[in-house]
Amino acid sequence: MDAHALDTAYQVLFVSGTVAFSISGALTAMEKRFDPFGVLIIAFSTAVGGGTIRDILIGKTAFWLQDTLYLYLILLGTIISLFFRKKLDYLRNTLMFFDTMGLGLFTILGAQIGLANGLSDISSLVLATITGTFGGVLRDVLVNDVPVIFRREIYATISIVGAALFLFLRKFEYFEYSAPLIPVFFIILIRFWVVHYKIALPNIYKK
């Protein structure tokens, strides 16, 4: 993939993931009956949490400090959530939808950034999982919930498999342009599937 196409792919993933995760955070905060400022804080933390940790790990300035566009995107996602709150009859389903979108988009973005910074495949896989899941971890901690990746629901595992699929596909010239898109849709579809059928990891604490 040439440099221009790669930059465009980065931007699409960044923008889409930021808006999706900010809406996910805002909906969670509203479900907990936070005030508008609290909703904004949770939206912000969800949208930038994983990416901030990723940037710190690779020795870079947090992306949202370098480009304020993402702060405006978070504000946009928060406003959309606040204004359309009463129209969201199925809050939990809507929350899961945007959280899943953020998971898929930011997972593959994290893998791409890892590779662009000269990291190995396994290191890029770890960076992808952190980018995709840690915004949700921070969100859940701030609203006093047990983070979803620490529960039986399959969440981080999907992120890991999706990132591995991306790293595999990019080795083939045939998938040069579709390598980022296929794993994103894979993560989204698999998450919906496991939630719909209530598939979970085994309970190791059974008596």
N, C-alpha and C positions, 0 to 999 in steps of 0.2 A: 504494500500500500504506500503511495507517495506521501510526501510530507504534508501537502495541502489536504489530501483526503483524510489523513490521520488526524490533523488538527480539527477538521470538521467533525469527525467521529467523536473526538474528545468533547467538543463543545456541545454536541447533541446529547451525549450521555450526561455531561455535567449539568446542563440546564434541566433536562427531563428528570434526572435523579434528584436534583435539589428541590424542584417543585413538588415531586411526589413525596419525598420524605418530609418536607415542611408541612404538607397537608396531613400526612400521617401523624406527625407530632401535634399539630393543632387539634385534630379530631380527638386524640387521646386526652389532651388537656381539657377539652370541652366536656368530654365524657366524665372527667373528674371534677367538673364545675369550677375550673380555674377562671380568674378574671382575665380580661383581654390582654393585659401585660404578661400574665403567666402563660397564656396561650402562645404569645409571640416567643417567649423564652424557650418553651418546650419545642416549638416548631424550629427555632434556630438550632437548638442543641441536637435535635434529630437529624437535621439536614447537614450539619457540618461536623458532627461528632466523629464519624468514621474517617472522613477525609482529613480532618485535622490531625488525628493520631497517625494516619498514613504519612502525611507530609512531615511530621516530626520525626518519624522513624527513618525517612530517607533524607533527612537533613535539609528540608526546604521550608520556606515561610508558608504558613497556612494559606490555602488557595483563596479563601474569602478575604484575606487581608490584602492580597495582591490585586484582586478584581472585585470591586464593590457591586458588580452586576448580581452576584449571588446573594448579597444582602437584600437587594430589591426583589429578587425572585422569592426569597423566604417571606418577605413582607407581602408579596402578591399571594403566595400560597395561604398565608394566615388570613388575609382579608377575604379571599374566596371562601375559606372554611367558615369564617365568622358570619358572612352575609348569607351563605346558603345552608347554614346549620339546620334551619327548620325544614328545609326541603330534603334533608338526608334522613329518610325514614328508617333506613337500615344502617345505622351508624357503624356497627361492628363489621358488617360486610364491606362498607365503604372504606373503613380504616384498613382492613386486611388487604383490599385491592391496592391502595396507594402504598402501603408498607411493602407489599410484594413487588410492585413496580420499582420502588427505591432499591430493594434488595437486588433485583436482577440488574438494574442499570449500574449501580455503584459497584457491584461485584466485578463486572467486566471492566469497568473503568479502572478499578484498582489493579487488575491484572495488566491492563495496557500500560498504566503508569509505571508499574514495576519493571516491565520489559523495556520501556523507553529509558529507564534509568540504569539499565545494564544489569538488572538482577537476574538470577537464575530462575528457571521455571518454578521450582519449589518455593523460593522466596516470593516470587510474584503471586503464587497461589495463596500464601499466608497473607500477603498484603491485600489481595482481593477480598479475602474473607473478613479481614479487619475493616476494610472500607465499606463492605456491604452490610455488616452486622452491628458494628459498634455504635452507630448512630441510634439504632433501636435499643441497644443496651443502655446508653445514656438516658434516653427517653424514659424507659421503664424504671430506671433507678430514681430519676427525678420525680416521677409520679408515684413512687413507693410501691411499685409492682416488682415481682420477681422477673428479671429479664427473660424473654422468650427463649433465648438460646440455652438457658439453664434448666428449662422444663423439658418434658418428654416430647413436645411438638418438634417435628423435624424442620429445622430452620437453617442453622449454620451448615449442616450437612448438605443441604441443597445448594448453598452458596459455594461450598468446596467443590462439589461435583460440577456445577456450572462453570466455575473458573477452570477446572481441569479440562472440561470439554472445549473451552475457548483455546487453551494452550495447545491442545491436540489439533484442533482444526486449523490453526494459524500456520501449522507446518506444511499444509498442502496449498499449493498455488491456486487450486480450483476454488478454495474458500477464502481467497484473499480479502474480498470485500464483505462477504457475509459472515465471516468468523465472529465478529462482535455481536451480530444480531441473533444468530441461531441460539447461542447460550442464554441470551437475555430472555427470549421467548421460552426456552427450555425451563429456566428457573421459575418464571411466572406460571407456566402451565403445571409444572410438578408441584409447586406450592399449593395452587388451587386444588389439585388432585388429592394431595395428602390431607389437606384441611377438610375437604368435602367428605372423604372416606374415613376421617379421624384416624389416620395412620400415625403411629408414634413409635419412638424408640422403646425397647423393652424396659420394664421397671425393675431396676436392680435391687430394690428394697422390699420385694415381696417376701412375706414370711413363709 
